Amino acid sequence: MTAEMQTIVIGAGIGGLTAGALLLRAGHQVTVLEAHVYPGGSAGTFYHQKYRFDAGATLAGGFSPGGPHARVAQILDLDWPVRPADPAWIVHLPDGRTVTHWSDPARWQEEWLSVFPETGDFWRTQEMLADISWDISSRPFPWPPQKARDFITLAKALRPKTTRALPYLFRKVGDLAPNSDPMFSAFLDGQLLISAQTTAGKADALYGSAALDLPRRGVNHVQGGIGSLAKTLADWIRANGGQVLYRQQVEHIEVKNGRAVGISTKKGLRLEGDTILANVTPWALVDLLGEAAPTRLRREVARRQETWGAFTLYLGLNSEFLPDDLASHHQVIMDANRPLGEGNSVFLSLADPKDPGRAPKGKRPATLSTHTDIAPWWRLYHEDRDAYFERRSEYVARMLTAADRAIPGFNQAIDLCLPGTPVTFDFYTRRPRGMVGGFPQTSLFSARGPKTGIPNIWLVGDSIFPGQSTAGVTLGAMRVAADVLDTAGTHSLYQPATAIPLAVGE
């Protein structure tokens, strides 16, 4: 009976909170356990010296009609604290040109025609594939399929126009793009690195096309910081009879006869549950399961390459040194001949000036981030702590140089500077070795689903398809909630006759 089902959610990230809220809405008893003192994880907002800094993610999409956040809001009858950001961000290229990501498609077309006039064929193909991808995602689409019912659901989601995507199933974004202009190649790689965790030569054509279209699907400022999304969900869970417990770090999942039966935390709390949603990475799940981790899951984490980490600067700025009409989000690419990441590509976000609660009067918080390989940071941290801090200082200088290129005089506005390495992320977010962002989306056929090898434990978060961004994580969470209900044999989020439609209009 659904009303008696006990669901435990490990981690108060967007994925875990979304799936937990949907199951609570369906009649489960839901308890969310979070190690930190606030929700959100990598999409959280922390407080320091009267500033509210976004820990990782700074922009959110998926709130326009039919988008995943909009659909969740309809199901749960809640309001998100967001307002549109337009432009989404401005890209600063090495040769001094800028590319502005406008949300309006016509204005965006004028932009790329002005900056990259020879790329029309690419953008027309990208728009076609993006339309197909977004259309499919607006309906139940459990990818990758992991049981017989998934194939039936997938078949129902297809439309005649979907067949136009068939020739691109095994292609990469780079196969579609002209390569005669190194600035365009750098631009394309930069966009895909932040949205698909890989560059054009490796990014799946269908996924990459949808990711490139995100600014046209609407990105938003979040009032109070990105963590307000998680707080909105956590507050909803508590207001509707669920529990969200902070300072409760789960240290073990108990398994008997091949099924999870409960969890224990470092504070000695033990809970029994019928279903466990693990808002963690596969590496972290293996640690929580210990000897009970299935062989296949162990093999997976042994063979998987570690994902990206992030080097981040959290800055407090004096507003008087910043232009009044300054866009809030910028991406800076320093050198088109060098690999991106490691300070050669930097994303800069300033808090919405219409959100004064983010900083002391006359101040403004900003976040700078760059992709980074986690291994060198950990090697130096364990073997040569002085070299670790020296490297950290070098990265601070690289990041500030990039910021000053985008906003001349930026550095004189700095009042506070806090650097964060993958070691920092590991400590504060509990993500093993500080891996963030999810797996690179190189092929739809290598995408990871939510199954774990234990039938009543599901992964949620950016490790499962489609991952990447709060919108992607929410889509994955909706799939997991539907799977849990379907497995329970009561009703499914996929069935329009139920009280909880998955897609708007059902």
N, C-alpha and C positions, 0 to 999 in steps of 0.2 A: 504493500500500500504506500503510495507516494507520500501521504501525510505523515507516515512514520519513518521515512527515510532520513537518516542522519548523514549529512554531507560535511566533511572537513575540508577547508581550503587552506593550503599551506602557502602563505605569502599574499600580502594585500596589494599586489600589482593590479594593473587595469584588467588583465586577463582573468585572474582569479576572482576579483571582485565582480566583474561582469557575469561570469559563469555562475558564481555563487548567488548573485541577485536574481538571475533568471530561474535558477532552481528553487530559491526561496519563494519566488512568485508562483512557481508550479506546485508548491506544497511541501518541499523538503524543509527539514530543520537544518540550518546552516550556521557553522562556526568558522570564522576566518581567523587564522593565527598569523601574526606579523611580528618579526623579530625587532623591528625598529619602533620608534615612538610616533611615527606618522605613516600614512599609506602612500602607495605609488611606486616604490622601488626606483627604478631608473627613470620613471615618469613622475617622480615626487618633487616636492619643493621643501627646502630646508631653511631654517632661520639662523642667521649669524649677524651679530652686531647691528641689529635692526634692519637688516636686508633679508629679503626672501628670494633665494636663489633656486632656479630649476636645476635639479641634480644632473639630468641628462637631456631628455627631450624638451624642446622649447616651443614647438609648433604642433598643432593638432588638426587633422582633417577628418572627414567622415561625418560632418554635421548637416550637410545639405540633404534635401529630401531624398530618401532612398539609401543614404549612407548608413554605415553600421551604427554610429553613435545616435543618429536620428531614429533608427529602428529600435534601438534599446530604450531611448527616451520614450517612444510611443508605447512599448510594451510595459515599461515600469511607471509610466506617467510621471516623469521627472523633467526638470529643466536644467540644461547645462549652462554654466557661467561663462559663455563664450561670446565673442563678437568677431566678425570677419576681419582678416588681415589682407589688405590689398595695397601695394603688391605683396605677394607671398615672400619673396626675397629678391635681392639683386646680386647677380654674379659678376665679380670683378676678374677679368681675364688678364693674363700676363702682359698683353700688348697694350693695356690701358682701356680697351673697350669694356663696356658693361652690358649685361643682358638682364632685363627686368622681367621677372615672372609675374605677369598680370593674370588675374583670375578670369577676366573677360576674354573669351576665345578670339574675338575679332581683334582686340587690342594686342593679344599675344601674337597673332599672325603678323600684324604690322611690325612687332618687335623683331621676330626672327627673320622676316623679310629684310629688315633694315640692317641687321647685324650679320646674318648668314644667308644672303640672297640665293645662293646656289643649292639650298638644302630642301627645297619645296617637296620633292618626291619623298624624302625621308619623313617629313612631318605629316604628310598626307597618309602614308602607311601607318605611322605611329598613332595617329588619331583614329584610324579605322580599327586597329587592334585594341587600342585603349577602350573604345566604345564597346567592343565585343566583350572585353574582360570585365568592365564595370557592369554591363548588362547581365552577364552571368552571375556576378557576385551579388546582384540585387535579389537573387533567388537562392533557395537552399542549394548549396553546392559543396558537398563534403569531399574535399580533395586534400590528400589522396584518398581514394576509396579504401576502406578497411574491412567492410563486410558486404554481404550480398545486397542488403537494402540500399547501401550507398550507390551502387551502380544503377539501381532503379531511379533513385533521386537525381542522379546526374543526368540520366536520359531525359527525365522530365524537364530539366533546366535548359536543355538545348533548344535552340530556335533555328530556323532556316539560315539566318545570316551568320550563325556560329560557324558554319562550314567554311566561311571565308578565311577563318583563322587556321584551317588545317595545314596549308603549305608552310606555316611558320612554327609548327609545333616543335621542331628540332633546331630552330635557327636562333642566332644570338642577335642582340641589338646591333652589334658591330657589323653584322652581315648586311644590314639594311642601310647603314650610314655611309655617306661619302667620307673618304679619308684624305682628301687633298688639302684640307685646311687644318693645320695642327691646333689652331685655337678652337675650332668646332669640336675636334676630337677631345681636347682637354675639357671643354664645356660639358660634353655628353658624359664623359667619364666622371666628372665631378658630381653631376646630378644623380647618376646611378649609384655612386659610392655611398651617398647619404640616404638613398631610398631603397636600394637592393643589396647593399653591402658588397658590391663588386662592380667592375667596370664594363664598358660596352662589349669588349671582346668575349666576355664570359657570361654576361647577363642574359637570361632567357628573354626571348623577343616579346612574348605575350606579357609576362610579368613586368619586364622593363618598360614596355609601352604604357602600361597602366600606371607604373610608378612615375614616369615622366609627366603624366597627365594630372598628377595630384594637385598642383596649384590651380588648375582649371576646375577641379572638383571642390575647391574651397578649403583654405586653411584658416585657422582662427587663433586669435589671442585668447588665452584663458585667464579670466579675472582671478587675481590672487596667485597666479602661477599655475604651471601644468599640473601640480599636485591637487588642484581643486577638482579635477576630474575624478581622481581616486577618492577624494574626500566626499564628493557628491554621492558616489556609489556606496561608500562605507556608511554614510549617514542614512541612506535609504535602507540598507540592510538592517541597521539598528532600529530604525523607525518602524520596520515591518516585522519585527520579532526575531531577527537573527542576531548573532553576536560577532563583534570584531574585537579581538583581544590583542593589545600591543605588548611589547616586551616579552613575547612568548616565542622564542626561537625553537622550532621543532628540531630535535636531534636524532629521532629514530621513528621509523614506520614499522609497526609490528605486523608480521605476516604469519598466518596459520593456514595450512592446507591449501597453499597457493593463492590465498586472498588476503588483502589487507584487513586488519580488524581494528586498528587504532593507531594513535601516535603518542609520543611522549616529548615533552619540552625540557629545556635546560633548567627551568624553574620547578620541575617535578610535576607539572600538570600532565595528566594522562586522560585522553579522550578516546572513546570507542566510536566507530563510524561505519556506515555501510558503503560509502563512496568517499574517495579522497581525490581532490583536485590539487595537483602539485604545480604551483606557479613558480617553477624553478627550471634550471637547465638539466639536460640528461645527466651531466656530470654530478650535479648536486643530488639528483634523485638516487643515483647509485650510492652515494655516501649515506643518504638517509635510510636506504634499504639494507645496507651492509651485506651480510652473507645471503640475505634473501633476494638480492638483486638477480633478475633472470639472466641467464647466460647470454642471450641475444642482446640485452641492454648493455651488459658489460663489454661485449664485443664492439657494440656501436661506439661507446665512448673511447675505447682503445684505438679505433681506426679513424675516428673523426678528427679532422684538423681543428685546432683551436680557432675560435672566431676572433674578430677584431676586439681590441680594447679601445679606450678613449683617453686622450690627454686633455684635460679641461682646465680652464682658468675661470674663476668666479671673481668678478670685478665689481667694486663699488665706484661709481663715477660721479663727478661733480657736473650737474646738468648745465651749468653756465658755460662750460667749454664745448658743449655739443650743439650742432645746428638745430634750429627749431623744427625744420621740415625733414629731419633725418628719418629714413626708413628704418624699421626695427630689426630687419634680418638681412644679413649679407653673407655671401660665400666668396672667399678669396682664393684664387688659384695663382700661385707665385711663379711657377716655372713649368711650361708645357712639356719640357724634355725630361722631367724627373717624375718618378712614380708619385701618385697622390697619397695623401696621408702624411704622417710624420711632420706636420707643420707646413707641408707644401700645399695643402688644401685645408682651409680653416672655415668653420661656420661660426658666425658672430650673431648673437641675439641680444637685443636690448629689451628690457621690459617695456610693456605698453605705457606710454606717458600718461594715458588716461586711467592708469591703475596705481594711484599714489600710495596704496598700502604696501607696495613692494619695497619701499626704501624710505629713509629719513627725508624730511623736507629738503628740496634742492638737490637730492641725490637720485641715482638711477642704477639699478643692478644690470649687469651684462654677463653673458656667458660666452666663452670662446672654446671650441672643441675641434679636435682633429683625430682621425683614425690613427691607431698605433698598434704595432705588433707587441703583444704582451710579454713575450719570452725575454727580451733584453732587460726589461724593467725588473722582472723577478730575479733574473740571474744577478744583476748588480745589487739588488736589495739584499740578497742572501750572501753574496760573496765580497762585495766592495761597497759599503754604505756611502762612503765619500763620493765614489764615482756615480752612484745612484743620484745623489743630490746635485752633483755637477751636471749630470744629464738633464735633470729636472730644470735647472736654471737655464740650460741651453734651449730647452723647449719653450720656456716662458718667453725668452727673447725672440724666438721664431714667431710665436703666436702674436706677440705685440707688434712685431714688424709687419705682419700681415694685416692686423687691425688698422695700423696707421696708414697702410696703403689704401684701404677702403675708405677710411675716414681720417683725412689728414689732421694732425693735431690731437688724435684720439688719446695718445699716451699721457698728455698733460692733464687729462681729466681724471686719471686714476687716483682714487683715494684709498682703495683696499684691493689686494690681490691675493687670492687663495688658489694655489695649483693643486690639481688632482691627477694622479697617475692610475694605472690599472691596480696598483697595490691599494690605493685609496678606495677605489670602487669595490674591491674585494672586501675591505673592512666594513664599509658603510652599507652596501647593498647585499652583502653575503653571496654575491655571484662568484663562483669559483674562479680565481685568478683574474677577476675583473673583466671577464668577457661580457660584452654588451652588444646589442643590436641584432642578435639572431644570426642564422646561417645565411651565407651568400645565396641569392636566388639564381642559380645557374641553369637549372632545368626543372620543369614541372614534374618530371618523372623521378627526381631524386628528392622531392619535397618530403618533409617529415610530418607525419600525422600525430594524433594525440595518444595512440596506444603505447603502453609501456611494457607489455608482457605479463602484467598482472591485471586480471579482468576488471577490477573495481578501482584501479588507479589510472587517472588520465593526466597527461601533461597539458598545461595551458601556458600562455605567454608567448614570447617571441621565438621560442624554439620550434613551434609548430606552424605549419602553413596557415595563412600567408605570412605570419610574423611581421616584423618591420612596422614601426609606427603604432600609435594608439588605435588607429583605424584597423590595421591588419590584425593586431592582437585581439581586438573586439570581434572581428569576423571569426577568428579561431575559437574564441570563447563561446560564441553563439553555436558553433558546430559542436563543441564539447557538451554544452548543456543539452542540446538536442540528442546527442548520443547517449548521455546518461539516462534521459527520460525514456528513450527508445529501448535501452537495455533493461530498464525496470519493467517494461511491458505495460505501461499505463497509457500514456499518450506522448506524442512527439511534437516538438516545436515545428517540425516540418509540415504538420497537418493543419491546414487552414481552419478546420472545424474546431480546433482547440481554443482555449482562452488566451493562448500566448502565441500570436503569429510571429514567424521569423522575419517576414518581409512586409514592408509597408503595403497596405492595400489588400492583404490576404484576409 
